[in-house]
Amino acid sequence: MNFNVGNQIVLKNVGRVLVISAFLLASCAWADNQNEVFVVKPYLQLGDHPHLSKPEKLDVCWFARGNKDKWAVESRSECAKEWKKNAEPVISVLENSQPTKVYNFDATISDLAPGAKFEYRVLKNGEEVFKETATARKNEHQKFRFVAFGDMGANSEGQKKVAFQIYQNKPDFIVFLGDIVYWNGLLNEYYEKFFPIYTTTSPSEKVGAPILSTATCFGVLGNHDIALSDKDSQDAVSLDKFGDNALAFYKVWNEPLNGPLTDWHQPSTTKVKGSEEKVKQFLESTGNKFPRMANYSYDYGNSHWLVLDANPYMDWTNESLRQWVEKDLASAKNAKWKFVCFHQPGFSFDVSHFKEQRMRLLSDIFEKTGVDIVWAGHAHDYQRSFPLHYTAKSNESGKMSVNSDGTVDGALQIDSTYEGNKDTHPKGIIYVVSGGGGAKLYGSIKEKDPNIKKEFTDKFISDTYSFTVCDLSDNFLDVKQISCDGNLIDEFKIDKSAGAQDHEHK
């Protein structure tokens, strides 16, 4: 059989024995798991539906070879007998492979009751080839559970164990906090290190779990998702070098397209370069997602989420961009909870990333608009800050800036009395780094630099893979950090109920 997983496969003839690489075996096992119907089995996305609605909608996406077959998606509520047909899938070229192209299929499931369980199935030429159960987006009165974690796509034992534990916790939705696949955010890396682990037939610590098909998933753009290293981050992505593989984030994910029009600040880094044909093919395969989908927002239950691109090419001193951030957060007047997530943290207690402080430039807006928690990855560990206030220093012209070494000067205030269990009323924003999703851990803090200021850090755990699971009701948020072995390694709570101490940001 011939499997196109984007990597060159080499067979070595040792005498009369063919030694097949471990990668080939893994690819064959995965292809068998897909039953040769799909290149990637169906997975759930919010699509371009940022706001709560009645009824609700979700998108189901899958990859398959060729576009001549008749595909359909049907759904029904958990107790219904009859299946309802949904609109035909939108089809786009994903990969110009030979002899048959790979296509991306995207179908919207509509008429979903908010918060209700439903079944959905995919049919190929009238035959059911996939079926799963999921939950529609919750409304503002319903409790929900979400998971957040980053730095996962390394095809490691830790990544598989984290996936299994996430499945056991049954989240309503999952936020992937960047560096989704290593090392360059390529499509073949998704084939090798992402989909095989999160679309398994059955859950297991050794292989992963089918979390992409049972929970709505959101992606955050990280530095390893753009085929650019920090040192050459002022260059455009080369399609001549990476071809159909490049910038797979814009092909794999299907998020709301309500972000800013990036020609406000368009540097070369968000552009692509290559032959006219390759650029045309890339733009056709990403449609209007590139590069707008790097920044977006959505509502879930009584919470509002803002997703930002924290890569170095983004200029968060740009007034147009800052106004967009503030307007988005301020307009979420009905949201009791506000969360922001991006990949590179502004507050990180580790040698590798401590000086990458550019996202501190937005702290004043977060505080002004009532953000509760900022989530990030990038550091391969778990960190929780004290509730804090931060104001970046302005220069003589009244504009904030980033120093040449990446640091940002400013005034820091912390609430060191908050511990998250007896005292559940933080005075300030809590910054969480949850980057232990599967990439190599940074290890203990033995490597620490004495010059690194750690006064903002309350919890730091770097010796185990982990993820964040959160239960949110009307006025109460319970945040747990769970290890890949299922152990509780940290927990904190926030209470906004009537009679409780004010949840202060100022």
N, C-alpha and C positions, 0 to 999 in steps of 0.2 A: 504493500500500500504506500501511497505517496502523500505525506503530510506536509503542508506548508506552514511552518511555525516561525518562519522568518530567519532561521539560523541555518548555517551550512552544516550538514550531517556528514560525518566521516566514518567510514567502515575500514577497519584495519584487518588485513588478512595475515593471521599468525598461523603458519602452516595451513591446515584445512579448516581452521576455526575462525569464524568472523566474530571479532570482539565489538560489540555494539556499545556505544557510549551511553552513560547513565542518562544523559539528556534525551537521547533517542527513545530509550525505554520509557522515560517519563512522558514523552510526547505521545508515544503509542498508547500508553495507558489512558492518557487524557482523551485522545481521539476516540478510543473505545467507549469511554465514559460519555462522550457526546453522541454515541450511537450512529456516528457518521451522518447525522441529519444536520447538525449545527456545527459551525466553526466555533461559535460561542453560544451556549445555551441562554435562554431568556433571563433578563435581569430587569429590576424595577428602577425607574427614574421619575423624578417629579415632572420633567419636561418644562415647557414654558408656561407654567401655571403657578406663579409666585404667591397668589393670594388664596385664602380660604374661600371655598365656594360650596353651594348646595345645588345639585349634587357635586361630589368631588370627582377629580380625574387623576389618573396616573398613567405614565407611559411604560410600556414593556418593549425592550429592545433585544435583538439577537443578531448574530452574524451567520450568514450562510453563503454557499457558493452558487453563483448563477442567479438570474432573476426571472427565469421562465416558469417557475413553479407558482402555484396559486396558494398564497399564505393568508391565514385569517386568525384573528384573536377573538375568543368568546369568553364571557364572564357570567357569573351568577352569584347572588348572595348565598351565604353559607347554608341556609335552609331551603333555598329554591331548588326546583327540579329542572326547570327549563334554562337552557343556555341562551344568552343574549349576544348577538353579533355586534362587534364594534367596527369603527371605521377601518378601511383598508390601511395597511401599513405604508408609511412613507419610505421610499427606498433610495439609498445613495451608495455610490461606489466607495468602498472602504479601502480596498487594496487591489491594485491592478496586476494581480498575479496571473501566471500562466499555468495551464491552458484556460482556467476559468477564474474570473474575477470573484473577489469576496465582496458581498454587499452587506450594508447595515440596514436592518429593518426596524422601524419605529412605529408602534401602534399605540394610540391613546385608548385607554379603558375609561369609559365615561359612565355616568349615572351611578356612582358609588355613594352609598350612605356614609356620611362622616363617621370615622371611627369603627366602622363595621368590618367584620371579616368577610372575605369574598374568595371565591375560587376563580382562577383564570386558566385558560388552556390555549395552546397554539396548535393550529391545524395546517398541515401541508397537503395540498391536493385533496382536501376533505378528510384526511386521516389525522387523528389526534397524535401529536408527537411530543407534547410536553404539557404537564399540568401541575399547578402549585396553589397554595393558599397564602394569602397575605391580608394586610389590614389597610383600609383607606386612611387618608390623613385625618387626624383628630381635629375636632372643632375647639373653640375657645373654652368650652365647659368640661372637656374630657381630660382625664389624666393620661400621661404618656411617658414612655421610656425611650431614651436615645443613648447611643454609644458614640464616643469620639476618640479617635486615635490616629497616629500618623506614622510615617517612615516604616512602611510594611513590606513593600514588594521586593523581597530578597530571596524568596523560595527557601526559607529557613524553617527549621523545626519549631522555633519560637513563633514564627508567623502562623504556622498551622495550628499550634496549640491555642494561640490567641483567637483565631477564627472559630475554633471549636467552643471556646468559652463564651464568645460573643453569641453564638447560636444558642447556647444553653440559657443565656439571659433574655432571649426573645425580645430584642428592641423593636420599637415601631419604625425607627429610622437610624441610619448610621452616617456619621460624618468622617470621611477620610481626609486627615489633616495634612495632606501633601507628601511629596516624595512617595508617590503611589507605586511606582516601579523604578527599580534601579537598573542601569545607571543614568539613562538618558531619556526616559519617558517615551520609549519607542513602542510601536505596536507589537513587535515580536516579543518585547519584554512583558507586555500585558499577557500575551499568549503563554509565556513560560512561567511568570512569577505572580500573576494576579488571578486571572480567571480559573486556572486549574485548582486553586486553593479555595476560592470563594464560590464556586459553582459545583461542588462535589455532589454526587448522587445521595450520599448519606454522610452525616457528621462523624468525624473521628479526629482524635488528637494527632494522628499520624498523617492525615491527608488534608484536613480543613473542614469546611462546612458550607452548605448552600445558603449563605447569608444574603447574596445579591438578589436572589429570587423570592425571598420571604420578607425583606425589609426594604423600604425606599432608601436609596443611597445617594449621598452628595459628595462631590469631589472638590478638593482645594488644590490649587496649583502650587507646587513646590519647586525648588531649584533643580532637583533631579527629574522634573517633569517637562523640561523645556530644551533638552539636548544642548545645554550651554553650561560650562563651568563658570565659577566666579571670575576666574582670571581672564576669560575671553567673553565676558558677559556683554561687551559692547559690540559684538558681532551678531549678524542675523543668523538664523538657523539655516543650515545648508541642506537643501533638498537634494542636491547632487550627491552629497555624502550619505544622507539617511533615507532618501527616497520616500516611499509610502509609509515608512515607519515613523517619520518625524512628527512631533507634537501630537501624539495619539490622544492626549487629554481632550482635544477639541473634536475627536471622532468617537471616542468611547463614551464620554459623558454627555448627558442631555439635560442641562440645567436652565433655569430662567434666563432670558436674554434682556434683563432690565438694568444692566450695568451701564457705565458711562461709555460714550462713543470715544474710543481711544485715540482718534486723530487729534484730540486736545493736546496730547503729550507724546504722540507716537515717536519713540526712538527706534533706532535700527534693531534693537533687540527683540521687539515684538513683530518684526517683519520676517519674511522668509526670502531666501535667495536661491537661485538655481536656474536651470534652463526654463525657457518660456513654457514649454510643455509641462514640466514638473510643477511649476508654480500654479499653472492653470488647473491641473489635476488636484493639487492640494486644496485650493480654494473651492473647487467644486465639491470635494468630499467633506469639507467642514462647513460649507454654506455660510450663514451669517453668524456662526458661533465664534469664528476667529476674527480678531482677538477678544471680542466683547465678553465672552463667557468666563473670562478670568476673574471678573468682579460681578457679583450678583447678590440678590437678597430674596428671602422667602419667609412666609409665615407658617408656623406649625402650632396648632393648639392656641394657647394664649402667649406664645413666644414669637419674637421676630429675630431673624438671623441675617447677618451681613457677612458675606464672604469676600475677602480681599486678596489681591495679588501682592505679595510682599517681596517679590524679586527685585534685585538692585536697579533695574531699569525704570521702576515706578517712582515717580517724583511726587511724594506725598506732601511736599511744600507747595505744589501747584494749587492755586486758589480754586480753579474749576473742579479739580478732583476733591479737594477738601469740602467744598460746598456740596458736592454730590453726596459724600459720606454723611455730612451733617443733615442734609435734607432727607436722606433715606431713613436714618435713625429717628429723626424728629417726627417724621410723618407716621411712624408706627405708634400712634396715640392709643390704640386699643390693646396693645401688647403689654401684659403685666411684666413680662421678662424680655430682656434684650441681650443677645449674645453676638459676639463678633469672633470670627475665626480667620486665621491666615497661617501660613507655614512657618516663616521665620519670626520667632518671638522677639519682642522689644526688651523683655526682661528674662534673661537666661543665665543661670549660675553654672557655667562650664567654660573650660578653656577655649574650646573650638568656636563658640558662637557668642561669647559674652560681649564682644565689641560690635556685633551686628545689631545696633540699637535703632535703626532708622524708623521702625514702626512706633517708637515712642513719640514720634511727631504727631500722632493722631490721638494721644491720650487725653488731651484737653477736650476734643470733640466727644470722645467716649464718655467722659465724666459729665459733660454738659447735657448729653442726651440720655443719660440714665442707663448706660450699659452695666450689666451685672457681672458677667464673666467674659474674658477674652481667652480663647482656646488657640493653641499653636502646637507645632511639632518641632522638627529640625534637630533638636538635641535628642539623642537616642536614650532617653531616660524619662523619669516623671518628676515634675517640679510643680510646686504650688506656692504662689507668693502670699504674703500677708495682704489684706486689703490695702490698697495704696492710692495715693494721689500723685500725679506727676505733671509738671508743667515744663515743657521744653523752653529753653532760653531763646529769646529773640535777639537778632543782631541790631546794629544801629539803624538799619532801614526797616526794622520791625518785622523781619522775616526769620522764621526758624531755619536751622540748617544742620547738616550732618558734618561732623569733623572728618578730616582726611583719613583717620584710622577707623571710621565707622561709628564712633561713639556720638552721643547726643548730650549736650550739656543741658542741665535743668535742675529743678527743685523737686525733691522726693519727700513725701510724707507717708508713714506707714501706720496702720492700726495693729499694733503688736498684742493687743488684748484679745482680739478675736481668735478663737481656737476651733470654732465650727461645730461644737457639740453642745456645750452648755451655753456659750455665747453664740447665737445664731444670727447676729445682726451686724454684718460687716460695715465698716465706715470706709468705703472706697471700693475700687474694682479689684477683683481677684483675677490674677493671670495664671493660667494653667498650661503647662507643657506636658503633652501626652505623646511622646515620640518613641515609645517602646514597642511598636507594632510588629517588628520582625527583622529589621536591619540590625547589624551588629551593634550591641550595646556599648556605651562609652565606658562602662565599668565603674569602679569606685572613684571617689573624689580624691584619691591619692595624687592624681595628676594636677590638682588645683594649683592655680597661680595665686600667691599671696596678695597680688595687686587687684584681684577680682573682688569687687564689693559684693557682699552677700546679704546685706541688711534687709533686702526685700524678700528673701527666700525663707519660707516657713517649713516646707517639706521638700526633701530631695532623695529620690530612690533611683539608683542607676544599675542595680545588679540583677534585675529581672525584667523580662518582657511583660507588658501590662497594657490595659486599656481603661478608659473611663466610662462608667455607666451611670446614668442620671435618671432619677424618677422625679417628675414634676407634676404637681397638682396646682390648684388655683393660686395658693399663696406660699407653697412650700417646695423647696428644692433639696433633694438628697443626692449628693455626689459621692460615688465610691470609685476607688481605683482598685482594679482586680488584676491579680497576676495571672500569667499564662497557666498556672496550676490551679486557678480558682480561688486563691487566697485573697482576703481583704488586706490591702497594704496601706490604705488611707481612706478617710471619710470626713466630709464636712457638710454642713447644712446651712441653708439660708431661709429665714422665716419672714414673710411679709404680712402675716395675718393681722387682723384688727386687734388693737391692744398691744401688739408687739412694738418693741422699740423701732423708731424710724430707721429705714434702710437708707443710710446717708451716702451721698456722693459728693456733697459739698461741705 
